C-alpha cells in the first residue's frame, strides 16, 4: 500500500493544514475496522512524538482527511512519520 499526497504550495502561517492521503490509483487503504483502528492509533502515537494538534479526521475507504496543526515538527516530517508507520 502506498499513499499519494500532493506537496503544499505554500506554508500555512497558522500551522493548520487540511491533509488528504489517498491510495495510489484510488486503491483501498482501509479494508476493515482493524485498519481504521491501526491508523487512529498511529495518529495518536505520533501526536505525542511529533507534537501536533488534531482537530478532525475522517477515514474513507480509499483516502483520509486530517485537519491538524503543526506545533513542534514541520508538516513534512509529521506526514512522513504517519504514512511510513501506517504503511509498514
C-alpha beads as a LAMMPS data file, in Angstrom:
LAMMPS data file: protein, C-alpha beads

88 atoms
87 bonds

1 atom types
1 bond types

-500.0 500.0 xlo xhi
-500.0 500.0 ylo yhi
-500.0 500.0 zlo zhi

Masses

1 110.0

Atoms # bond

1 1 1 0.000 0.000 0.000
2 1 1 1.317 3.418 -0.935
3 1 1 -0.082 6.836 -0.097
4 1 1 -0.194 9.685 -2.552
5 1 1 -0.039 13.216 -1.173
6 1 1 0.347 16.481 -3.042
7 1 1 3.001 18.886 -1.850
8 1 1 1.674 22.076 -0.313
9 1 1 2.312 25.121 -2.448
10 1 1 2.778 27.450 0.471
11 1 1 3.464 27.210 4.215
12 1 1 0.493 27.952 6.468
13 1 1 1.029 30.920 8.776
14 1 1 -1.233 29.306 11.393
15 1 1 0.390 25.894 11.007
16 1 1 -3.053 24.383 10.337
17 1 1 -3.376 22.035 7.358
18 1 1 -6.119 20.034 5.701
19 1 1 -4.315 16.849 4.678
20 1 1 -5.739 14.326 2.222
21 1 1 -3.974 10.974 1.891
22 1 1 -5.097 8.698 -0.925
23 1 1 -4.176 5.241 -2.061
24 1 1 -2.394 5.244 -5.434
25 1 1 -4.911 4.718 -8.264
26 1 1 -7.690 5.032 -5.668
27 1 1 -6.519 1.812 -4.008
28 1 1 -8.432 0.908 -0.845
29 1 1 -6.340 1.773 2.220
30 1 1 -8.859 0.880 4.953
31 1 1 -10.210 -2.598 4.231
32 1 1 -11.793 -3.242 7.626
33 1 1 -12.294 -1.867 11.124
34 1 1 -8.857 -3.171 12.171
35 1 1 -7.217 -0.920 9.540
36 1 1 -9.209 2.075 10.829
37 1 1 -8.152 1.386 14.419
38 1 1 -4.498 0.956 13.404
39 1 1 -4.491 4.300 11.565
40 1 1 -6.088 6.111 14.515
41 1 1 -3.531 4.530 16.872
42 1 1 -0.757 5.727 14.526
43 1 1 -2.159 9.282 14.624
44 1 1 -2.202 9.193 18.442
45 1 1 1.289 7.697 18.730
46 1 1 2.919 10.300 16.507
47 1 1 0.883 13.122 18.028
48 1 1 2.976 12.645 21.169
49 1 1 6.284 12.188 19.299
50 1 1 5.884 14.944 16.696
51 1 1 3.879 17.407 18.742
52 1 1 0.832 18.299 16.666
53 1 1 -2.810 19.006 17.397
54 1 1 -5.560 17.076 15.608
55 1 1 -8.791 18.976 15.083
56 1 1 -10.688 16.460 12.946
57 1 1 -10.185 13.383 10.817
58 1 1 -12.385 11.341 8.510
59 1 1 -11.390 7.867 7.332
60 1 1 -12.863 6.812 3.989
61 1 1 -12.216 3.560 2.131
62 1 1 -9.551 4.870 -0.234
63 1 1 -8.497 8.103 1.469
64 1 1 -8.372 10.032 4.730
65 1 1 -8.886 13.696 5.597
66 1 1 -6.976 15.139 8.561
67 1 1 -7.154 18.674 9.915
68 1 1 -4.100 19.242 12.079
69 1 1 -1.805 21.940 13.369
70 1 1 1.957 21.556 13.440
71 1 1 3.413 22.690 16.757
72 1 1 6.864 21.164 17.242
73 1 1 7.828 19.450 13.965
74 1 1 7.102 20.548 10.412
75 1 1 4.195 19.112 8.442
76 1 1 6.560 17.238 6.095
77 1 1 8.120 15.311 8.980
78 1 1 4.756 14.669 10.621
79 1 1 3.190 13.213 7.480
80 1 1 6.273 11.156 6.645
81 1 1 6.137 9.599 10.124
82 1 1 2.407 8.849 9.955
83 1 1 2.456 7.490 6.394
84 1 1 5.558 5.362 6.847
85 1 1 4.403 3.887 10.134
86 1 1 0.907 3.008 8.905
87 1 1 2.068 1.510 5.609
88 1 1 4.742 -0.555 7.350

Bonds

1 1 1 2
2 1 2 3
3 1 3 4
4 1 4 5
5 1 5 6
6 1 6 7
7 1 7 8
8 1 8 9
9 1 9 10
10 1 10 11
11 1 11 12
12 1 12 13
13 1 13 14
14 1 14 15
15 1 15 16
16 1 16 17
17 1 17 18
18 1 18 19
19 1 19 20
20 1 20 21
21 1 21 22
22 1 22 23
23 1 23 24
24 1 24 25
25 1 25 26
26 1 26 27
27 1 27 28
28 1 28 29
29 1 29 30
30 1 30 31
31 1 31 32
32 1 32 33
33 1 33 34
34 1 34 35
35 1 35 36
36 1 36 37
37 1 37 38
38 1 38 39
39 1 39 40
40 1 40 41
41 1 41 42
42 1 42 43
43 1 43 44
44 1 44 45
45 1 45 46
46 1 46 47
47 1 47 48
48 1 48 49
49 1 49 50
50 1 50 51
51 1 51 52
52 1 52 53
53 1 53 54
54 1 54 55
55 1 55 56
56 1 56 57
57 1 57 58
58 1 58 59
59 1 59 60
60 1 60 61
61 1 61 62
62 1 62 63
63 1 63 64
64 1 64 65
65 1 65 66
66 1 66 67
67 1 67 68
68 1 68 69
69 1 69 70
70 1 70 71
71 1 71 72
72 1 72 73
73 1 73 74
74 1 74 75
75 1 75 76
76 1 76 77
77 1 77 78
78 1 78 79
79 1 79 80
80 1 80 81
81 1 81 82
82 1 82 83
83 1 83 84
84 1 84 85
85 1 85 86
86 1 86 87
87 1 87 88
